[in-house]
């Protein structure tokens, strides 16, 4: 049953990602893939928060799996970010591709740490 619930939560996360991606792209006209970065930063933050709540025993292991593996796993999208880097490289937008790649590696970890630290304040 847990596996099925994780799959459902993953579908919800992917649906939420689609809605946020579509909303940001409708307002953002620049070549920088802002929507994917915002989604991955949000996922990192909430993953850190969930990790902290779990580490404080404020969340059981099943809820932790549903949120961290299911919802946030379906919500975050590192593979899309890497594809966007490849597209930027193909159109010779090398400086933007390098900056975006580094941002995709470093910033989600930083927001994860921030979420974890802020969770400790709850």
N, C-alpha and C positions, 0 to 999 in steps of 0.2 A: 504493500500500500504506500509506503514511503516513496518508493521509486516513482509511482504514478503521480503522487503529489508534487514531487520535484519537477517532473515533466510539465505538469500544469503550471507551476510557478515559473518555469522557464518560458513557457508560452506567454504568460502574462508579462514577463520582463521584456520579451522580444516585441510584444505589442506596444508596450510603453515606450520602448526605444523607437519604434516606428513613428509613433505619434509625436514624440519630442523632436525627432529628426526632421519630420515633415514641417512642424511648426517653425523650427529654427531656419530651415532652408527657405521657407516662404518669406522670411524677414531679412535674411542675410544674403546679399548678392555677391559677396566677394569670392575670390578663388580659393581662399583658405578654408579647409573643411571644419568649420567651427562646430557644427552639430555633433560630429563624432567625438571631438575633443571634449565638449561639454558633457556628453553622455558618459564618456570614460572617466572624467574627473568626478562626476556625480557618483558613478559606480564605485570608484576608489574610496570616496568619502564614506559612503554608506557601508561598504565592506569593512572599513576600519571601525565604524560605529558598531556594526553587528559583531565583529570580533571582540571588541571591548565588552559589550554586553554579555557575550558568551563567556568570556574569561572571568567576569565577575559573578558568574552563575545567575545572572538576571534573565537568561534565556536558556531554554533546554536544548539538548543536542538536535532534536528533530526540527524545531523551529529554526535553529541555526542552519541546518542543511537546507531547509526550504527557502530561507532568505539568501544565504550566501551562495549556495550551489545553484538553486533553482532560479529565483527571481533576479538576483544580481548577475548570475552567469548568463541568463538570457538577455539581460539588459545591456551589459557591457559588450564591446565589440572591437577587440584588438585586431581581428582579421580584417575588418573594414578599414581600420587605420593604416595597416600595412599596405593594403591595396591602394589607398589614397596616396601613400608615399610613392609607390611604383608609378601611378598615373602622373604625379608631379615630375618624377624623373623622366618619364617618357616625353613630356612636353617641355623639357629643359628648364624646369623651375627648380633647379638644384638647391639654391639657398633656402627656399621655402620648404622643400622636401626634407632637408637636413634639420632645420629648426622644428618642423612638425614632428619628425621622427623622435628627436630628443625630447620634445614636449610630451609625446605619447609614452615615452619610457619613464621619465622622471616625475612629471606632474601627478599622474594617478597614484604613484607611491606616496608622494607628499600629501595628497588629499586623504589617502588612507591613513596615514599617520595622524593627520589633523582630526579625522573622524574618531580614531582610537583615543586620542588625547581628550577630545571634547566629550566622548562617552564616559570617560573617567570623572567628569565633572557632574554627571547626572546623579 
